[in-house]
Every structure is written in C-alpha cells, then in structure tokens.
Amino acid sequence: MNVLIVHAHHEPQSFNTAMLNLAVEVLEGQGHAVVVSDLYAMNFNPVATADDFHQRANSEHLIYALEQRNGYNTGTLAADITQELEKLKWADLIILNFPIYWFSMPAILKGWIDRVFISGFCYGGVRIYDRGGLKGKKAMLAFSLGGQDHMFGPEAIHGELDTLLRPIQRGVLGYVGLSVLPPFVAFHVPYISVEARRDYLEQYRQHLLTLDDRPSLTFPSLDDYDDMLHPKTTLATA
C-alpha cells in the first residue's frame, strides 16, 4: 500500500511529530511505501491566489474552482500544487497528522486542501461522495488536542467529537470520495506526563497495525438521490 502522510506541526520535537515518526516506522515495517508532506518544513504556501495558475481561462475575474479545472486540464497548475496532486494520485491511504486548532485543522493544512483537492479532479458536479474523484482510496485523521476526553460526548461541554470532526471527515474527505477510517486522537497532550504520552504512542501503534480491521465511516451514496440531488425516499412518499 502507498501511504501519504500530510504533517502539519511546526515543532520537530512535538508529540505530533512523534506520531508522524511512529507512523512511518510502523507502516514501513509492514512493507508499505510511505511519503511525507511536512508542510512547515516544506514552507508550503497555504494561500490560494491567481498565482496558482500559469494560464487563466478568465483573466478578468478569478473564480478559483473553475480555474482549478482549467489548470488541471491544460497542465498549467503551479508546480507545488502539481507535486502534491501527484502524491494524492499515488497514495492508497492519506493520513492527515495535526493538532486541533480552534475545533479544526491548522491553517497550513486547510490551505493544502484548498489548493490541492482541486475541482475537476477531486470533485465537481456529481463527482462527490461515492462518485468522488478519490474514490477507491482511504483516509484517516491522526491528531492531538488540549481538551480532556470527558469534555467530548453527548452531554459534554464540547459536544460529540464526531460533530467537531464532521466538516473534515465528511465535508472534505468523504466529499471527494475517500473511504474514511476511524480517527486516532490523543487528548490533553500538552498537560499529561511523559508516560501518558508513551501510552498514547503505543495505542497509535496498535491503531496503525489494525487498520484493515476498522470499518469506514458512513456517508451519503448518490444512488439514494435523484439527478438534482433530492432524496429519492422523499420523492417516493410525496
């Protein structure tokens, strides 16, 4: 299996980087090929601008998604986008490795998605969910956060963790057709002991070793919707 790990942490000595290093060790130890996009180390530019396109379909008015399609079809995307897109095409599994910032991902990772998950290849029209451009590939989140595990749940102060992750797991990964595996999460990382962090790393090792045993999350199927994306069940009972 080909694995792309997109790493978004600025500190080489961080727990997130320890997670990255462990993932490379475990996956390569299983015989998988692993490529890492270390966004901070690469000085990856997360800002989507007109400079992303060497040849514009409309030089007067930038509609980013439409220019992505044109750039992909004409081979005129910026070099850094093309390089990351080739990694996406190569990968069978994509792991996003990051700390939670403000109930979401770091800006540099969001910018990577904005610029690399391009319209015209990853999604567009009815090229979504189980017909998305990345159908047949898998994805997984591996992240840390400052909150404690009891802060997430049906009656917890922050609500369900799945709700926090929905914009990423469904709105990004599932939307482009990826089969999304259950995430790995390490809670309260900045405040726990070294021993507790080691325990989390061992849990992550076991998580990685049992990926094949983990069922994918469930997202909509376009088979259940008509050509205008109305639910067929609603039409049948109208």
C-alpha positions, 0 to 999 in steps of 0.5 A: 500500500502507498501511504501519504502522510500530510504533517502539519506541526511546526515543532520537530520535537512535538508529540505530533511529530512523534506520531508522524515518526511512529507512523512511518516506522510502523507502516514501513515495517509492514512493507508499505511505501510511505511519503511525507508532506511536512508542510512547515518544513516544506514552507508550503504556501497555504494561500490560494491566489491567481498565482496558482495558475500559469494560464487563466481561462478568465483573466478578468475575474478569478473564480478559483474552482473553475480555474482549478479545472482549467489548470488541471486540464491544460497542465498549467497548475503551479508546480507545488500544487502539481507535486502534491496532486501527484502524491494524492494520485499515488497514495492508497491511504492519506493520513492527515497528522495535526493538532486541533486548532480552534475545533479544526485543522491548522491553517497550513493544512486547510490551505493544502486542501484548498489548493490541492483537492482541486475541482475537476479532479477531486470533485465537481458536479456529481463527482462527490461522495461515492462518485468522488474523484478519490474514490477507491482510496482511504483516509484517516485523521491522526491528531492531538488536542488540549481538551480532556476526553470527558469534555467530548460526548453527548452531554459534554461541554464540547459536544460529540467529537464526531460533530467537531470532526464532521466538516473534515471527515465528511465535508472534505474527505468523504466529499471527494470520495475517500473511504474514511477510517476511524480517527486516532486522537490523543487528548490533553497532550500538552498537560499529561506526563511523559508516560501518558504520552508513551501510552498514547504512542503505543495505542497509535501503534496498535491503531496503525497495525489494525487498520484493515480491521476498522470499518469506514465511516458512513456517508451519503451514496448518490444512488439514494438521490435523484439527478438534482440531488433530492432524496429519492425516499422523499420523492417516493412518499410525496 
